[in-house]
C-alpha cells in the first residue's frame, strides 16, 4: 500500500504540503511488475507513475524498429506527457528487474498539480526533457525508404503503389515523366525496364511481382509451420479480430491475406461511427493497429497468398495455397469479405488504372489536386472517399442512382458532405458511357429524373458500388447461396446438408470445423463493427469445436 512515508523522501515531492501527500497516497495504486513484463504499452490509457523500486527500459517503435529512449530508476516520475497532451501512452515501459511503482490516474494527477506549485514545476521540467528525448530518437533514426519508379499510366506500377500503401510500407513514388527527383536515383535505374523498385540498400528489382516486393520489404509470404489450430482466410476486420482473439487465447494462429490487411474497410479515409473513437480514425489506422496487436500475440500473418481450396478431413482440414503450399488446420475461419462490383460498361477494363479505379485508391489522391473528380456509389464508403478527395480536388461529384442519398448513407456523413463547398451529391444519376483514348477523358451521365444525358470531362472516376462475394474457389466444398455468400448455422437446417448429429454452431458452415464471419457470411450486416464482433465470436466457437473434437477423439469425460 502506498503511504505518505513512501513519498516524503522522494525529491519530486519536496515542499509538497502534508495534506496533499496524504491525498496523493490515498488516491494512488501500488503496482508491482515482474522482470520482463510491461508496466505500460504504447497506446495504453495514460496515467502518472512514480518508480519506487526496480528499473524500467523505455522504448518506442520508430520506422518499424524498437528504439531505446531512456531508462527509469527509483525516484523517477513519468506519464505526464500524454496526460497533459490528452493522448494515449507514447512509449513502452518494460521492467528490467522486479518493479514497484505508484500509479495516479489523470483526474487526481491534475488536481495534485493544481495545488502543488513546486511539484508542477518539476513535472513540467521532466516533460520538456522527455519531449527532447523523443525528438532525438525520431530524428536520429534513419528512415529506410523504398523507392518505386514507374509511370502513372502503368497498371503494374499502380498495383505496386497500391500494395505498398495499403501494407503500410514507407515508400516514395517517382514518375520519370514528371519528377525532377529521379536524378538522385542510382545509375542505370532509368535505363532498364520499368517499373523498378529501389530497396533501401540500393538493390533494384525490375518489374517485380507484389510477392517479390513483399519478401524484400519484410512482409511474411510463407507459413512457417505445417499445422495450425486455426487458419483464417482473409485479413479484413473480421479476419483481424479473429487473429487477435485466436492468438491472444493461446491458439496457434495463421492469417492468410492475398492483398493487404484491412479489406475494403482498410481503404476508408475516415470511420467516424466506430465505437471508442469519438474523433474517428482511418481504415488504414484501424487495420495497422489490429495487425500489430495480432502479431504481438503471436499470430502469423502471410500476405500475397491466395487460398486455392480447402480439403475437409477428420480432425484436420488441408488448406491449399497458390503455388502449391499446403497447411493443416484443426479449424478454419473464412473471412474473405467482398469485392467491389465492376462497372458494366463497354470498354471499362481498358481504363482501369488509367482514370477508373475500384474503391478509394488513396494513392491517387495527390494526383487529383485541382481536378474534377467523380465517384459512383451511395454508401458510406463513397461518402468517406468524397470527404477525403475533397481535400485535394477542385470539385467532387457523387453520382447516385437512388432518388435520395439517405437510402444508403449515414446521416452524419451526409451532413458533412453537404457542408463541403466543393462536394455535390447528384441523385438519380447513372454513368452510361466512358470516353477517352489511352486514358479516361470524359463520362456520359444519364439523369433518370429528367431523361437527359450530360457529357462531363474528367480523368478521375472512382467506383464504389455494391459488393460481390468472391467464393468461386470454394466450389462445392461447402454450402453457398445463389450469390456466393457462405451459409452457416441455422441456414443449414432447411438444406439438409449438415452431416453430424449435433447442431452446427452459429457461424459454422456445412463443413464441421470450418466457420465463416464478416461480410462473406450470408445474412451478415455490412458494417466494420459487426465484422469485428463476428470475427471475435468465431474464435469462441472454435474453442468449443476443438474441445468437442478432442473429447470425441479421446473419449475423455
Order of alpha helices (4+ residues) and beta strands (2+ residues): alpha-alpha-beta-beta-beta-beta-beta-beta-alpha-beta-beta-alpha-alpha-beta-alpha-beta-beta-beta-alpha-beta-beta-alpha-beta-alpha-beta-beta-beta-beta-beta-alpha-beta-beta-alpha-beta-alpha-beta-beta-beta-beta-beta-beta-alpha
